[in-house]
Amino acid sequence: MFSGFGTINARVMIWYATPSTFYFEVFRHFLGFGMTLNMMI
């Protein structure tokens, strides 16, 4: 479902701390199909 599985574990911990970030990442993921997410890392 997501791109960049190597960073998912670290980002999941951040998502628990900031739920708003989780929705933002999911929203951006669907827009760029993970391309934008990988480029931002």
PDB file of N, CA, C and O in Angstrom:
ATOM      1  N   MET A   1       0.836  -1.206   0.000  1.00  0.00           N
ATOM      2  CA  MET A   1       0.000   0.000   0.000  1.00  0.00           C
ATOM      3  C   MET A   1       0.871   1.256   0.000  1.00  0.00           C
ATOM      4  O   MET A   1       0.580   2.224  -0.703  1.00  0.00           O
ATOM      5  N   PHE A   2       1.945   1.228   0.800  1.00  0.00           N
ATOM      6  CA  PHE A   2       2.805   2.405   0.898  1.00  0.00           C
ATOM      7  C   PHE A   2       4.147   2.156   0.235  1.00  0.00           C
ATOM      8  O   PHE A   2       4.553   1.008   0.053  1.00  0.00           O
ATOM      9  N   SER A   3       4.822   3.211  -0.119  1.00  0.00           N
ATOM     10  CA  SER A   3       6.161   3.113  -0.697  1.00  0.00           C
ATOM     11  C   SER A   3       7.195   3.422   0.380  1.00  0.00           C
ATOM     12  O   SER A   3       6.901   4.133   1.341  1.00  0.00           O
ATOM     13  N   GLY A   4       8.395   2.895   0.223  1.00  0.00           N
ATOM     14  CA  GLY A   4       9.453   3.161   1.194  1.00  0.00           C
ATOM     15  C   GLY A   4       9.224   2.408   2.492  1.00  0.00           C
ATOM     16  O   GLY A   4       9.161   3.014   3.561  1.00  0.00           O
ATOM     17  N   PHE A   5       9.099   1.091   2.404  1.00  0.00           N
ATOM     18  CA  PHE A   5       8.836   0.286   3.590  1.00  0.00           C
ATOM     19  C   PHE A   5       9.931   0.436   4.642  1.00  0.00           C
ATOM     20  O   PHE A   5       9.681   0.235   5.831  1.00  0.00           O
ATOM     21  N   GLY A   6      11.143   0.787   4.212  1.00  0.00           N
ATOM     22  CA  GLY A   6      12.260   0.936   5.146  1.00  0.00           C
ATOM     23  C   GLY A   6      12.036   2.054   6.148  1.00  0.00           C
ATOM     24  O   GLY A   6      12.603   2.034   7.240  1.00  0.00           O
ATOM     25  N   THR A   7      11.208   3.034   5.783  1.00  0.00           N
ATOM     26  CA  THR A   7      10.996   4.179   6.666  1.00  0.00           C
ATOM     27  C   THR A   7       9.636   4.121   7.348  1.00  0.00           C
ATOM     28  O   THR A   7       9.320   4.972   8.180  1.00  0.00           O
ATOM     29  N   ILE A   8       8.829   3.121   7.000  1.00  0.00           N
ATOM     30  CA  ILE A   8       7.476   3.026   7.562  1.00  0.00           C
ATOM     31  C   ILE A   8       7.530   2.892   9.083  1.00  0.00           C
ATOM     32  O   ILE A   8       6.799   3.584   9.791  1.00  0.00           O
ATOM     33  N   ASN A   9       8.386   2.011   9.586  1.00  0.00           N
ATOM     34  CA  ASN A   9       8.468   1.792  11.036  1.00  0.00           C
ATOM     35  C   ASN A   9       8.743   3.084  11.779  1.00  0.00           C
ATOM     36  O   ASN A   9       8.106   3.360  12.796  1.00  0.00           O
ATOM     37  N   ALA A  10       9.679   3.880  11.291  1.00  0.00           N
ATOM     38  CA  ALA A  10      10.020   5.138  11.941  1.00  0.00           C
ATOM     39  C   ALA A  10       8.868   6.130  11.836  1.00  0.00           C
ATOM     40  O   ALA A  10       8.576   6.863  12.781  1.00  0.00           O
ATOM     41  N   ARG A  11       8.213   6.144  10.667  1.00  0.00           N
ATOM     42  CA  ARG A  11       7.140   7.104  10.430  1.00  0.00           C
ATOM     43  C   ARG A  11       5.881   6.714  11.198  1.00  0.00           C
ATOM     44  O   ARG A  11       5.118   7.586  11.614  1.00  0.00           O
ATOM     45  N   VAL A  12       5.657   5.425  11.390  1.00  0.00           N
ATOM     46  CA  VAL A  12       4.494   4.970  12.164  1.00  0.00           C
ATOM     47  C   VAL A  12       4.571   5.508  13.585  1.00  0.00           C
ATOM     48  O   VAL A  12       3.561   5.917  14.157  1.00  0.00           O
ATOM     49  N   MET A  13       5.772   5.507  14.150  1.00  0.00           N
ATOM     50  CA  MET A  13       5.954   6.023  15.511  1.00  0.00           C
ATOM     51  C   MET A  13       5.609   7.505  15.558  1.00  0.00           C
ATOM     52  O   MET A  13       5.042   7.987  16.538  1.00  0.00           O
ATOM     53  N   ILE A  14       5.955   8.226  14.491  1.00  0.00           N
ATOM     54  CA  ILE A  14       5.643   9.655  14.412  1.00  0.00           C
ATOM     55  C   ILE A  14       4.135   9.840  14.265  1.00  0.00           C
ATOM     56  O   ILE A  14       3.556  10.767  14.830  1.00  0.00           O
ATOM     57  N   TRP A  15       3.499   8.937  13.493  1.00  0.00           N
ATOM     58  CA  TRP A  15       2.050   9.033  13.272  1.00  0.00           C
ATOM     59  C   TRP A  15       1.291   8.913  14.587  1.00  0.00           C
ATOM     60  O   TRP A  15       0.303   9.614  14.809  1.00  0.00           O
ATOM     61  N   TYR A  16       1.758   8.016  15.462  1.00  0.00           N
ATOM     62  CA  TYR A  16       1.092   7.849  16.754  1.00  0.00           C
ATOM     63  C   TYR A  16       1.201   9.119  17.588  1.00  0.00           C
ATOM     64  O   TYR A  16       0.298   9.449  18.356  1.00  0.00           O
ATOM     65  N   ALA A  17       2.324   9.831  17.426  1.00  0.00           N
ATOM     66  CA  ALA A  17       2.534  11.062  18.175  1.00  0.00           C
ATOM     67  C   ALA A  17       1.724  12.209  17.573  1.00  0.00           C
ATOM     68  O   ALA A  17       1.204  13.065  18.288  1.00  0.00           O
ATOM     69  N   THR A  18       1.630  12.206  16.239  1.00  0.00           N
ATOM     70  CA  THR A  18       0.904  13.283  15.558  1.00  0.00           C
ATOM     71  C   THR A  18      -0.054  12.695  14.520  1.00  0.00           C
ATOM     72  O   THR A  18       0.305  12.576  13.349  1.00  0.00           O
ATOM     73  N   PRO A  19      -1.276  12.324  14.940  1.00  0.00           N
ATOM     74  CA  PRO A  19      -2.269  11.735  14.039  1.00  0.00           C
ATOM     75  C   PRO A  19      -2.514  12.591  12.806  1.00  0.00           C
ATOM     76  O   PRO A  19      -2.778  12.059  11.727  1.00  0.00           O
ATOM     77  N   SER A  20      -2.431  13.911  12.951  1.00  0.00           N
ATOM     78  CA  SER A  20      -2.693  14.801  11.824  1.00  0.00           C
ATOM     79  C   SER A  20      -1.679  14.552  10.712  1.00  0.00           C
ATOM     80  O   SER A  20      -2.010  14.668   9.532  1.00  0.00           O
ATOM     81  N   THR A  21      -0.451  14.210  11.083  1.00  0.00           N
ATOM     82  CA  THR A  21       0.591  13.941  10.094  1.00  0.00           C
ATOM     83  C   THR A  21       0.251  12.682   9.322  1.00  0.00           C
ATOM     84  O   THR A  21       0.527  12.594   8.126  1.00  0.00           O
ATOM     85  N   PHE A  22      -0.349  11.698   9.996  1.00  0.00           N
ATOM     86  CA  PHE A  22      -0.716  10.439   9.353  1.00  0.00           C
ATOM     87  C   PHE A  22      -1.672  10.686   8.191  1.00  0.00           C
ATOM     88  O   PHE A  22      -1.472  10.170   7.092  1.00  0.00           O
ATOM     89  N   TYR A  23      -2.710  11.476   8.441  1.00  0.00           N
ATOM     90  CA  TYR A  23      -3.684  11.755   7.397  1.00  0.00           C
ATOM     91  C   TYR A  23      -3.058  12.549   6.262  1.00  0.00           C
ATOM     92  O   TYR A  23      -3.413  12.363   5.098  1.00  0.00           O
ATOM     93  N   PHE A  24      -2.122  13.438   6.601  1.00  0.00           N
ATOM     94  CA  PHE A  24      -1.442  14.236   5.587  1.00  0.00           C
ATOM     95  C   PHE A  24      -0.598  13.343   4.686  1.00  0.00           C
ATOM     96  O   PHE A  24      -0.584  13.519   3.468  1.00  0.00           O
ATOM     97  N   GLU A  25       0.111  12.379   5.291  1.00  0.00           N
ATOM     98  CA  GLU A  25       0.958  11.465   4.523  1.00  0.00           C
ATOM     99  C   GLU A  25       0.099  10.588   3.614  1.00  0.00           C
ATOM    100  O   GLU A  25       0.440  10.376   2.450  1.00  0.00           O
ATOM    101  N   VAL A  26      -1.019  10.077   4.148  1.00  0.00           N
ATOM    102  CA  VAL A  26      -1.916   9.232   3.354  1.00  0.00           C
ATOM    103  C   VAL A  26      -2.493  10.028   2.194  1.00  0.00           C
ATOM    104  O   VAL A  26      -2.572   9.535   1.068  1.00  0.00           O
ATOM    105  N   PHE A  27      -2.899  11.275   2.479  1.00  0.00           N
ATOM    106  CA  PHE A  27      -3.465  12.139   1.446  1.00  0.00           C
ATOM    107  C   PHE A  27      -2.444  12.389   0.354  1.00  0.00           C
ATOM    108  O   PHE A  27      -2.763  12.308  -0.832  1.00  0.00           O
ATOM    109  N   ARG A  28      -1.205  12.694   0.755  1.00  0.00           N
ATOM    110  CA  ARG A  28      -0.143  12.970  -0.209  1.00  0.00           C
ATOM    111  C   ARG A  28       0.228  11.694  -0.960  1.00  0.00           C
ATOM    112  O   ARG A  28       0.601  11.750  -2.131  1.00  0.00           O
ATOM    113  N   HIS A  29       0.128  10.549  -0.296  1.00  0.00           N
ATOM    114  CA  HIS A  29       0.456   9.270  -0.920  1.00  0.00           C
ATOM    115  C   HIS A  29      -0.485   8.980  -2.084  1.00  0.00           C
ATOM    116  O   HIS A  29      -0.052   8.576  -3.163  1.00  0.00           O
ATOM    117  N   PHE A  30      -1.778   9.191  -1.851  1.00  0.00           N
ATOM    118  CA  PHE A  30      -2.757   8.926  -2.896  1.00  0.00           C
ATOM    119  C   PHE A  30      -2.624   9.902  -4.057  1.00  0.00           C
ATOM    120  O   PHE A  30      -2.930   9.560  -5.199  1.00  0.00           O
ATOM    121  N   LEU A  31      -2.170  11.112  -3.766  1.00  0.00           N
ATOM    122  CA  LEU A  31      -1.994  12.109  -4.827  1.00  0.00           C
ATOM    123  C   LEU A  31      -0.807  11.762  -5.715  1.00  0.00           C
ATOM    124  O   LEU A  31      -0.898  11.804  -6.942  1.00  0.00           O
ATOM    125  N   GLY A  32       0.325  11.412  -5.066  1.00  0.00           N
ATOM    126  CA  GLY A  32       1.549  11.163  -5.831  1.00  0.00           C
ATOM    127  C   GLY A  32       1.918   9.690  -5.900  1.00  0.00           C
ATOM    128  O   GLY A  32       2.990   9.345  -6.398  1.00  0.00           O
ATOM    129  N   PHE A  33       1.036   8.806  -5.402  1.00  0.00           N
ATOM    130  CA  PHE A  33       1.285   7.367  -5.416  1.00  0.00           C
ATOM    131  C   PHE A  33       2.635   7.036  -4.799  1.00  0.00           C
ATOM    132  O   PHE A  33       3.328   6.128  -5.260  1.00  0.00           O
ATOM    133  N   GLY A  34       3.014   7.781  -3.743  1.00  0.00           N
ATOM    134  CA  GLY A  34       4.247   7.495  -3.034  1.00  0.00           C
ATOM    135  C   GLY A  34       5.465   8.208  -3.615  1.00  0.00           C
ATOM    136  O   GLY A  34       6.510   8.266  -2.966  1.00  0.00           O
ATOM    137  N   MET A  35       5.349   8.749  -4.822  1.00  0.00           N
ATOM    138  CA  MET A  35       6.484   9.415  -5.457  1.00  0.00           C
ATOM    139  C   MET A  35       6.907  10.633  -4.655  1.00  0.00           C
ATOM    140  O   MET A  35       8.094  10.831  -4.396  1.00  0.00           O
ATOM    141  N   THR A  36       5.934  11.453  -4.262  1.00  0.00           N
ATOM    142  CA  THR A  36       6.243  12.673  -3.510  1.00  0.00           C
ATOM    143  C   THR A  36       6.833  12.318  -2.151  1.00  0.00           C
ATOM    144  O   THR A  36       7.770  12.969  -1.689  1.00  0.00           O
ATOM    145  N   LEU A  37       6.289  11.292  -1.513  1.00  0.00           N
ATOM    146  CA  LEU A  37       6.758  10.882  -0.197  1.00  0.00           C
ATOM    147  C   LEU A  37       8.223  10.466  -0.252  1.00  0.00           C
ATOM    148  O   LEU A  37       9.013  10.852   0.610  1.00  0.00           O
ATOM    149  N   ASN A  38       8.588   9.682  -1.260  1.00  0.00           N
ATOM    150  CA  ASN A  38       9.972   9.220  -1.385  1.00  0.00           C
ATOM    151  C   ASN A  38      10.919  10.368  -1.680  1.00  0.00           C
ATOM    152  O   ASN A  38      12.056  10.368  -1.207  1.00  0.00           O
ATOM    153  N   MET A  39      10.471  11.341  -2.450  1.00  0.00           N
ATOM    154  CA  MET A  39      11.328  12.465  -2.818  1.00  0.00           C
ATOM    155  C   MET A  39      11.557  13.388  -1.622  1.00  0.00           C
ATOM    156  O   MET A  39      12.613  14.012  -1.513  1.00  0.00           O
ATOM    157  N   MET A  40      10.565  13.477  -0.718  1.00  0.00           N
ATOM    158  CA  MET A  40      10.692  14.358   0.435  1.00  0.00           C
ATOM    159  C   MET A  40      11.651  13.779   1.472  1.00  0.00           C
ATOM    160  O   MET A  40      12.258  14.521   2.244  1.00  0.00           O
ATOM    161  N   ILE A  41      11.787  12.451   1.489  1.00  0.00           N
ATOM    162  CA  ILE A  41      12.654  11.798   2.481  1.00  0.00           C
ATOM    163  C   ILE A  41      14.118  12.105   2.158  1.00  0.00           C
ATOM    164  O   ILE A  41      15.016  11.652   2.869  1.00  0.00           O
TER     165      ILE A  41
END
